[in-house]
Amino acid sequence: MEYVIEMRNIRKEFPGIVANDNITLQLQKGEIHALLGENGAGKSTLMNVLFGLYQPEQGEIHVRGQKVNITDPNIANELGIGMVHQHFMLVEKFTVTENIILGNEPTTKGQVNLKTAAKEVESISKQYGLSVDPNAKIEDISVGMQQRVEILKTLYRGADILIFDEPTAVLTPQEIKELIAIMKKLIAEGKSIILITHKLKEIMEVSDRCTVIRRGVGIGTVDVANTNEDELASMMVGREVNFSIQKKPSEPTTDTLEIKNLVVEDARKVPAVNGMDLSVRAGEIVGIAGVDGNGQSELIEAITGLRKSKSGSVMLNGKDVTNWKPRRVTEGGIGHIPQDRHKHGLVLDFSIGENMVLQTYYKRPFSRNGILSIPTIMEKAKSLIKEYDVRTPSESTPARALSGGNQQKAIIAREIDRSPNLLIAAQPTRGLDVGAIEFIHSKLVEERDKGKAVLLISFELEEIMNVSDRIAVIYEGKIVAIVKPEETTEQELGLLMAGANRKKAGETS
């Protein structure tokens, strides 16, 4: 059989690590081919080799039966290969059209013709069902829309082989549904897709075949129709994975966090949190379920000192901490796993070791008289890297060199290690594989069992149902219902999240 892409025996090394060890991947025309593996297994590296961002030490690449040498992304583009990166490559101040044509601008008499470009963008966007406003600025559109812009960038350049790198990691459930429909439409139009992911449900839903890699080594390729989630999970991790968390009933005591009549405005000065009341007790996990954009981000930012509250109060162990500065909040006993790991979680150009002590670097033993003790910091980082299985060549590696999932594990290690009285976990398993998710969930339950309070914010209903002791449903900036996971269903939660009242939701479910 002739493949549109055939990567044969690819080997890619970095100092101290073999990222891809003799991997073969074959993509058939008109298929969605999943590339599955743990965080740091070498999936993105393999695709960066195909896209010309890295050069392999060994192996061959064949495109439509011809051996090729892809030394940079321009050659990949000429061969019809486009890549939608996990972390978007967009200029925030530019419009959608300016981003799409960047580096490939149509000109009339030496001047960039934006009108012509905008028309072409609109026509491609209609053809593939990617409704995007060509004149909107990137900074003003949602993450889901930004991803559509990335897809349009590849289509504008004539790509018929598309690589999607963890495309659903930052999307809401609704945006994921829309993306799956878009991918199916692309296949119907004659494109072929490689989908990097570790979400087993998505693989089962959209993929034809799946290649599994583990720690840089190819484990095998299977027909998705002849496999199941359990089999894929054990191929990926090398052992059986427990999808539901084992935990004893919670034994909550006093209120750790008390929020009363809280009002927090968004960037447009509109109340995003609108008179909210919520409590989280020591020894319990409270999950917040809601559609993205109902005040979750503003709530977290108000508790952690990243955004001023307009009115109302935030109490921690009976003490008023409303509008405290972030460092004071941290020292007061609040840990924060942020939903945007790059913006609020890491300093990407610092080493992993330095990132592990961002909350404590100014205290002993990490510094004395204002001078950092680098050996002590690195020693601490080594132990956390081992405990949380952060896959990194060393503790001195810059944070930006790690895969998204390993960056997330580093943040989680730092925040949980301090064992704060209140741990705010916002999308804690976003971008993590099933093995890592299992580990993180057990860590959250461990904190709960130590008598700590945990506030979990997640768009994954399965995660909310699985981990929480109580579920608070947020809608238009208010808590509209508090339910116990064992007394509700995903369907009822979905209706509550859409604004139905409890009685009606219960009748429908």
Buried (B, 14 or more C-beta within 10 A) or exposed (E): EEBBBBBBBBBBBEEEBBBBBBBBBBBBBBBBBBBBBBBBBBBBBBBBBBBBBBEBEEBBBBBBEEEBEBEEBEBBBEBBBBBBBBEBEBEEEBBBBBBBBEEEEEEEEEEEBBEBBBEBBBEBBEEBEBEBBBEBBBEEBEBBBBBBBBBBBBBBBEBBBBBBBBBBBBBBBEBBEBBBEBBBBBBEEEBBBBBBBBBBEBBBBBBBBBBBBBBBBBBEBBEBEEBEBEEBBBBBBEEEBEBEBEBEEBEBEEBBBBBBEBBBBBEEEEBBBBBBEBBBBBBBBBBBBBBBEBBBBBBBBBBBBBBEBBEBBBBBBEEEBBBBEBEEBBBBBBBBBBBBBBEBBBEBEBBBBBBBBBBBBEEEEBBEEEEBBBEBBBEBBBEBBEBBBBBBBBBEBBBEBBBBBBBBBBBBBBBBBEEBBBBBBBBBBBBBBBBBBBBBBBBBBEBBEEBBBBBBBBBBBEBBBBBBBBBBBBBBBBBBBEBEBEEBBBEBBBBBBEBBEBEEBBEEB
